[in-house]
Amino acid sequence: MPYLHYCYSIGQPKKIVRSPPKRISIKLPVFHQDQRVIFIGGSGIIRSCKSEAGTWNYLVEMALGAQPVFGRVGAETMLVLTEADLEAV
């Protein structure tokens, strides 16, 4: 269904101008959940993805190394990276 726009001119009757609806296109993500990826600084597994501002952001869990003496602190191994930062393994 086309959108209706009203155009006003001084001293002129209003006109109705029809324009086609705008189509929104969202590209599909390049990577999928549980896929192994590499990036500058390491490698990891994609845990989730979200479309934001025309690109996809991925929550990547880095591969865990040996347990440090002081233990682990929460989500220290989770990163949010964009599609441009990742490469499939």
DSSP file (Angstrom, degrees, kcal/mol; ACC not computed):
  #  RESIDUE AA STRUCTURE BP1 BP2  ACC     N-H-->O    O-->H-N    N-H-->O    O-->H-N    TCO  KAPPA ALPHA  PHI   PSI    X-CA   Y-CA   Z-CA
    1    1 A M              0   0    0      0, 0.0     2,-0.0     0, 0.0     0, 0.0   0.000 360.0 360.0 360.0 127.4    0.0    0.0    0.0
    2    2 A P        -     0   0    0      0, 0.0     2,-0.2     0, 0.0    16,-0.0  -0.322 360.0-114.0 -72.5 153.4    1.6    3.3   -1.0
    3    3 A Y  E     -A   19   0A   0     16,-1.8    16,-1.8    -2,-0.0     2,-0.5  -0.597  25.1-135.5 -81.8 146.7    2.2    6.1    1.5
    4    4 A L  E     -A   18   0A   0     -2,-0.2     2,-0.4    14,-0.2    14,-0.2  -0.911  19.9-172.5-107.0 129.7    0.3    9.3    1.2
    5    5 A H  E     -A   17   0A   0     12,-2.2    12,-2.7    -2,-0.5     2,-0.6  -0.956  15.3-142.0-119.3 138.6    2.1   12.6    1.5
    6    6 A Y  E     -A   16   0A   0     -2,-0.4     2,-0.5    10,-0.2    10,-0.2  -0.891  13.1-159.1-102.9 125.5    0.3   16.0    1.6
    7    7 A C  E     -A   15   0A   0      8,-2.3     8,-1.7    -2,-0.6     2,-0.4  -0.893   6.4-161.4-105.3 128.7    2.0   18.8   -0.2
    8    8 A Y        +     0   0    0     -2,-0.5     2,-0.4     6,-0.2     6,-0.1  -0.916  10.0 179.6-112.7 135.2    1.1   22.3    0.8
    9    9 A S    >   -     0   0    0      3,-0.5     3,-1.7    -2,-0.4     2,-0.3  -0.978  40.3 -99.3-128.4 145.5    1.8   25.5   -1.3
   10   10 A I  T 3  S+     0   0    0     -2,-0.4    -2,-0.0     1,-0.3     0, 0.0  -0.476 108.6   1.7 -65.9 124.8    0.8   29.0   -0.3
   11   11 A G  T 3  S+     0   0    0     -2,-0.3    -1,-0.3     1,-0.2    -3,-0.0   0.461 113.1 104.0  78.9   1.2   -2.4   29.9   -2.1
   12   12 A Q  S <  S-     0   0    0     -3,-1.7    -3,-0.5     1,-0.0    -1,-0.2  -0.858  77.2-107.9-114.0 149.4   -2.7   26.5   -3.7
   13   13 A P        -     0   0    0      0, 0.0     2,-0.1     0, 0.0    -4,-0.1  -0.384  48.5 -93.0 -67.8 155.0   -5.0   23.6   -2.7
   14   14 A K        -     0   0    0     -6,-0.1     2,-0.3    -8,-0.0    -6,-0.2  -0.431  40.0-151.1 -72.9 145.3   -3.3   20.7   -1.1
   15   15 A K  E     -A    7   0A   0     -8,-1.7    -8,-2.3    -2,-0.1     2,-0.6  -0.857   8.5-134.3-114.2 148.6   -2.2   17.9   -3.3
   16   16 A I  E     -A    6   0A   0     -2,-0.3     2,-0.5   -10,-0.2   -10,-0.2  -0.920  20.8-167.3-104.0 123.6   -1.9   14.2   -2.5
   17   17 A V  E     -A    5   0A   0    -12,-2.7   -12,-2.2    -2,-0.6     2,-0.4  -0.942   8.3-149.0-112.7 127.3    1.4   12.6   -3.7
   18   18 A R  E     -A    4   0A   0     -2,-0.5   -14,-0.2   -14,-0.2    -2,-0.0  -0.803  16.3-179.0 -98.1 135.4    1.7    8.9   -3.6
   19   19 A S  E     -A    3   0A   0    -16,-1.8   -16,-1.8    -2,-0.4     3,-0.1  -0.964  31.9-104.1-129.7 150.3    5.1    7.2   -3.1
   20   20 A P        -     0   0    0      0, 0.0     2,-0.0     0, 0.0     0, 0.0  -0.340  46.4 -94.4 -69.8 153.7    6.0    3.5   -3.0
   21   21 A P        -     0   0    0      0, 0.0     2,-0.4     0, 0.0     0, 0.0  -0.357  41.0-112.3 -66.4 148.6    6.7    1.9    0.4
   22   22 A K        -     0   0    0     -3,-0.1     2,-0.5    -2,-0.0    -3,-0.0  -0.664  26.9-140.2 -83.3 134.2   10.3    1.8    1.4
   23   23 A R        -     0   0    0     -2,-0.4     2,-0.6     2,-0.0    -1,-0.0  -0.802   7.4-150.3 -97.0 134.3   11.8   -1.7    1.6
   24   24 A I        -     0   0    0     -2,-0.5     2,-0.5     2,-0.0    -2,-0.0  -0.904  11.8-165.0-104.1 124.0   14.1   -2.5    4.4
   25   25 A S        -     0   0    0     -2,-0.6     2,-0.5     2,-0.0    -2,-0.0  -0.938   5.9-171.7-113.7 130.2   16.7   -5.1    3.6
   26   26 A I        -     0   0    0     -2,-0.5     2,-0.1    25,-0.0    -2,-0.0  -0.977  20.4-135.5-118.5 121.6   18.7   -6.9    6.3
   27   27 A K        -     0   0    0     -2,-0.5     3,-0.1    27,-0.1    27,-0.0  -0.450  25.4-108.9 -76.7 151.6   21.5   -9.0    5.2
   28   28 A L        -     0   0    0     -2,-0.1    -1,-0.1     1,-0.1    28,-0.1  -0.411  39.8 -94.3 -76.4 152.8   22.0  -12.4    6.7
   29   29 A P        -     0   0    0      0, 0.0    -1,-0.1     0, 0.0    22,-0.0  -0.379  22.0-145.1 -67.8 147.2   24.8  -13.1    9.1
   30   30 A V  S    S+     0   0    0     -3,-0.1     2,-0.3    -2,-0.1    -2,-0.0   0.842  83.7  46.8 -78.4 -36.1   28.0  -14.6    7.6
   31   31 A F  S    S-     0   0    0      4,-0.0     2,-0.3    57,-0.0     6,-0.0  -0.716  74.2-148.2-108.6 157.5   28.8  -16.7   10.7
   32   32 A H    >   -     0   0    0     -2,-0.3     3,-1.6     1,-0.1    14,-0.3  -0.778  34.2 -73.5-123.4 168.0   26.5  -19.0   12.7
   33   33 A Q  T 3  S+     0   0    0     -2,-0.3    14,-0.2     1,-0.3     3,-0.1  -0.286 115.8  16.1 -61.7 142.3   26.2  -20.0   16.3
   34   34 A D  T 3  S+     0   0    0     12,-3.4     2,-0.3     1,-0.3    -1,-0.3   0.574  91.0 139.7  68.7  14.1   28.8  -22.5   17.6
   35   35 A Q    <   -     0   0    0     -3,-1.6    11,-2.3    11,-0.2     2,-0.4  -0.686  54.6-122.0 -85.7 140.5   31.1  -21.8   14.5
   36   36 A R  E     +B   45   0B   0     -2,-0.3    53,-1.7     9,-0.2     2,-0.3  -0.664  38.6 174.1 -82.1 134.2   34.8  -21.6   15.2
   37   37 A V  E     -BC  44  88B   0      7,-2.7     7,-2.5    -2,-0.4     2,-0.3  -0.917  21.9-143.4-136.3 160.7   36.4  -18.3   14.1
   38   38 A I  E     +BC  43  87B   0     49,-2.9    49,-1.7    -2,-0.3     2,-0.3  -0.904  22.1 166.3-122.0 157.0   39.8  -16.6   14.4
   39   39 A F  E >   -B   42   0B   0      3,-2.6     3,-2.3    -2,-0.3     2,-0.4  -0.944  51.7 -63.2-156.5 169.7   40.5  -12.9   14.9
   40   40 A I  T 3  S+     0   0    0     45,-0.5     3,-0.0    -2,-0.3    45,-0.0  -0.483 125.4  25.4 -63.5 120.0   43.4  -10.7   15.8
   41   41 A G  T 3  S-     0   0    0     -2,-0.4     2,-0.3     1,-0.1    -1,-0.3   0.330 128.0 -42.2 107.5  -6.7   44.4  -11.8   19.3
   42   42 A G  E <   -B   39   0B   0     -3,-2.3    -3,-2.6    20,-0.0     2,-0.3  -0.997  61.7 -78.5 156.3-158.7   43.1  -15.4   19.2
   43   43 A S  E     +B   38   0B   0     -2,-0.3    20,-1.4    -5,-0.2     2,-0.3  -0.901  41.1 150.2-140.0 167.1   40.3  -17.8   18.3
   44   44 A G  E     -BD  37  62B   0     -7,-2.5    -7,-2.7    -2,-0.3     2,-0.4  -0.961  40.0 -85.3-174.8-169.5   37.0  -18.7   19.7
   45   45 A I  E     -BD  36  61B   0     16,-2.3    16,-2.8    -2,-0.3     2,-0.4  -0.973  37.9-118.2-124.6 134.4   33.4  -20.0   19.2
   46   46 A I  E     + D   0  60B   0    -11,-2.3   -12,-3.4    -2,-0.4    14,-0.2  -0.582  29.6 177.3 -74.0 127.3   30.5  -17.8   18.3
   47   47 A R  E     -     0   0B   0     12,-3.4     2,-0.3     1,-0.4    -1,-0.2   0.731  63.8 -15.1-101.6 -30.5   27.8  -17.9   21.0
   48   48 A S  E     - D   0  59B   0     11,-1.1    11,-2.7   -16,-0.1    -1,-0.4  -0.978  56.1-148.7-163.4 166.3   25.3  -15.4   19.6
   49   49 A C  E     - D   0  58B   0     -2,-0.3     2,-0.3     9,-0.2     9,-0.2  -0.983   7.1-169.6-143.6 155.7   24.8  -12.7   17.0
   50   50 A K  E     - D   0  57B   0      7,-2.4     7,-2.9    -2,-0.3     2,-0.4  -0.992  23.5-125.8-148.0 134.1   22.8   -9.5   16.7
   51   51 A S  E     + D   0  56B   0     -2,-0.3     2,-0.3     5,-0.2     5,-0.2  -0.683  38.7 165.5 -81.5 130.0   22.1   -7.1   13.9
   52   52 A E  E >   - D   0  55B   0      3,-3.2     3,-1.4    -2,-0.4    -2,-0.1  -0.946  59.7 -12.8-151.4 124.0   23.0   -3.6   14.8
   53   53 A A  T 3  S-     0   0    0     -2,-0.3     3,-0.1     1,-0.3    -1,-0.0   0.858 127.0 -50.0  55.5  41.7   23.4   -0.5   12.6
   54   54 A G  T 3  S+     0   0    0      1,-0.2     2,-0.3   -27,-0.0    -1,-0.3   0.527 125.2  77.2  80.4   5.6   23.5   -2.4    9.3
   55   55 A T  E <  S-D   52   0B   0     -3,-1.4    -3,-3.2    -5,-0.1     2,-0.4  -0.889  79.3-107.8-138.0 169.8   26.1   -4.9   10.5
   56   56 A W  E     -D   51   0B   0     -2,-0.3    27,-1.3    -5,-0.2     2,-0.4  -0.866  22.5-158.2-104.6 134.2   26.2   -8.0   12.6
   57   57 A N  E     -DE  50  82B   0     -7,-2.9    -7,-2.4    -2,-0.4     2,-0.4  -0.910  12.0-155.9-107.9 138.5   27.9   -8.1   16.0
   58   58 A Y  E     -DE  49  81B   0     23,-3.4    23,-2.6    -2,-0.4     2,-0.7  -0.929  15.2-140.0-120.4 138.0   29.0  -11.5   17.4
   59   59 A L  E     -DE  48  80B   0    -11,-2.7   -12,-3.4    -2,-0.4   -11,-1.1  -0.872  31.1-168.8 -92.6 113.8   29.5  -12.6   21.0
   60   60 A V  E     -DE  46  79B   0     19,-3.3    19,-2.8    -2,-0.7     2,-0.6  -0.902  15.6-150.8-113.1 129.4   32.6  -14.8   20.8
   61   61 A E  E     -DE  45  78B   0    -16,-2.8   -16,-2.3    -2,-0.5    17,-0.2  -0.880  22.3-134.5 -97.7 120.2   33.9  -17.0   23.6
   62   62 A M  E     -D   44   0B   0     15,-3.5   -18,-0.3    -2,-0.6     2,-0.2  -0.386  28.3 -96.6 -72.5 150.9   37.6  -17.4   23.5
   63   63 A A        -     0   0    0    -20,-1.4     2,-0.3     1,-0.1   -20,-0.1  -0.467  44.0-119.8 -64.9 134.7   39.2  -20.8   23.9
   64   64 A L        -     0   0    0     -2,-0.2     3,-0.1     1,-0.1    -1,-0.1  -0.591  26.2-160.6 -81.6 137.2   40.3  -21.3   27.5
   65   65 A G        -     0   0    0     -2,-0.3    -1,-0.1     1,-0.3     2,-0.1  -0.029  49.9 -38.8 -91.6-157.5   43.9  -22.0   28.2
   66   66 A A  S    S-     0   0    0      1,-0.1    -1,-0.3    -2,-0.1     0, 0.0  -0.380  73.8 -96.0 -66.3 146.6   45.3  -23.5   31.3
   67   67 A Q        -     0   0    0     -3,-0.1    -1,-0.1     1,-0.1     5,-0.1  -0.484  43.4-127.6 -65.1 122.5   43.6  -22.5   34.6
   68   68 A P    >   -     0   0    0      0, 0.0     3,-1.5     0, 0.0    -1,-0.1  -0.296  19.0-111.7 -69.9 160.7   45.6  -19.6   36.2
   69   69 A V  T 3  S+     0   0    0      1,-0.3     3,-0.1     2,-0.1    -2,-0.1   0.862 118.0  50.4 -59.5 -38.0   46.8  -19.9   39.8
   70   70 A F  T 3  S-     0   0    0      1,-0.2    -1,-0.3     3,-0.0     2,-0.0   0.434 111.7-124.8 -84.8   1.1   44.4  -17.1   40.8
   71   71 A G    <   -     0   0    0     -3,-1.5     2,-0.3     2,-0.0    -1,-0.2  -0.221  34.2 -56.6  86.5-177.6   41.4  -18.7   39.1
   72   72 A R        -     0   0    0     -3,-0.1     2,-0.6    -5,-0.1     3,-0.1  -0.757  38.7-144.6-104.1 150.3   39.0  -17.3   36.5
   73   73 A V    >   -     0   0    0     -2,-0.3     3,-0.8     1,-0.1    -2,-0.0  -0.909  45.1 -81.1-119.2 103.1   36.9  -14.1   36.9
   74   74 A G  T 3  S-     0   0    0     -2,-0.6     2,-0.8     1,-0.2     3,-0.3  -0.028 103.3  -6.4  49.8-133.9   33.4  -14.2   35.3
   75   75 A A  T >  S+     0   0    0      1,-0.2     3,-1.5     2,-0.1    -1,-0.2  -0.250  81.9 136.4 -91.8  46.4   33.1  -13.6   31.6
   76   76 A E  T <  S+     0   0    0     -3,-0.8    -1,-0.2    -2,-0.8    -2,-0.1   0.661  71.1  53.4 -68.0 -14.4   36.7  -12.7   31.0
   77   77 A T  T 3  S+     0   0    0     -3,-0.3   -15,-3.5   -15,-0.1     2,-0.4   0.253  86.5  99.3-106.2  13.1   36.9  -14.8   27.9
   78   78 A M  E <   -E   61   0B   0     -3,-1.5     2,-0.3   -17,-0.2   -17,-0.2  -0.853  47.5-179.2-104.0 135.2   33.8  -13.3   26.1
   79   79 A L  E     -E   60   0B   0    -19,-2.8   -19,-3.3    -2,-0.4     2,-0.6  -0.952  24.5-140.5-129.4 149.1   34.3  -10.6   23.3
   80   80 A V  E     +E   59   0B   0     -2,-0.3     2,-0.3   -21,-0.2   -21,-0.2  -0.961  35.2 170.2-107.7 117.4   31.8   -8.7   21.1
   81   81 A L  E     -E   58   0B   0    -23,-2.6   -23,-3.4    -2,-0.6     2,-0.1  -0.911  28.9-122.3-128.0 152.8   33.3   -8.4   17.6
   82   82 A T  E >   -E   57   0B   0     -2,-0.3     3,-1.2   -25,-0.2     4,-0.5  -0.435  34.7-102.9 -87.2 167.4   31.9   -7.2   14.3
   83   83 A E  G >  S+     0   0    0    -27,-1.3     3,-1.1     1,-0.3   -26,-0.1   0.849 120.4  59.3 -56.9 -37.0   31.8   -9.3   11.1
   84   84 A A  G 3  S+     0   0    0      1,-0.2    -1,-0.3     3,-0.0    -3,-0.0   0.740 101.1  55.8 -67.0 -23.0   34.8   -7.5    9.7
   85   85 A D  G <  S+     0   0    0     -3,-1.2   -45,-0.5   -46,-0.1     2,-0.3   0.598  99.4  75.6 -84.5 -11.3   36.9   -8.6   12.7
   86   86 A L    <   -     0   0    0     -3,-1.1     2,-0.3    -4,-0.5   -47,-0.2  -0.682  51.7-173.7-109.9 156.1   36.2  -12.4   12.2
   87   87 A E  E     -C   38   0B   0    -49,-1.7   -49,-2.9    -2,-0.3     2,-0.1  -0.989  30.5-114.0-143.2 136.4   37.4  -15.1    9.8
   88   88 A A  E      C   37   0B   0     -2,-0.3   -51,-0.2   -51,-0.2   -57,-0.0  -0.366 360.0 360.0 -69.8 148.4   36.1  -18.7    9.6
   89   89 A V              0   0    0    -53,-1.7    -1,-0.1    -2,-0.1   -52,-0.1   0.425 360.0 360.0 -89.0 360.0   38.4  -21.5   10.5
